[in-house]
């Protein structure tokens, strides 16, 4: 269940990033938060 919620959050952040929404509202740090939380899983796998 948590994985599904995380993926929905990550996909939403990516869509908002590529649409320019995050940059206009100075929320680009959300993209970095998603990247940092994904990084340990990528190393583990």
C-alpha positions in Angstrom: 0.0 0.0 0.0 2.8 2.4 0.9 4.6 1.6 -2.4 1.5 2.5 -4.4 1.1 5.8 -2.5 4.8 6.6 -3.0 4.6 5.8 -6.8 1.5 8.0 -7.1 3.3 10.8 -5.3 6.5 10.4 -7.4 4.5 10.3 -10.7 2.6 13.4 -9.7 5.8 15.3 -8.8 7.3 14.3 -12.2 4.3 15.5 -14.1 4.3 18.8 -12.2 8.0 19.2 -12.9 7.7 18.7 -16.6 4.7 20.9 -16.9 6.6 23.7 -15.2 4.3 24.0 -12.2 7.0 23.3 -9.6 9.4 25.9 -11.1 6.8 28.6 -11.1 5.9 28.0 -7.4 9.6 27.5 -6.3 8.9 23.9 -5.3 11.6 22.2 -7.3 13.0 20.8 -4.0 10.2 18.2 -4.1 11.8 16.6 -7.1 15.1 16.3 -5.2 13.2 14.8 -2.2 11.8 12.1 -4.5 15.2 11.5 -6.1 16.9 11.1 -2.7 14.3 8.7 -1.4 14.5 6.5 -4.5 18.4 6.4 -4.5 18.7 3.8 -1.6 16.2 1.5 -3.3 18.2 1.7 -6.5 21.4 0.9 -4.7 19.8 -2.0 -2.8 18.3 -3.6 -6.0 
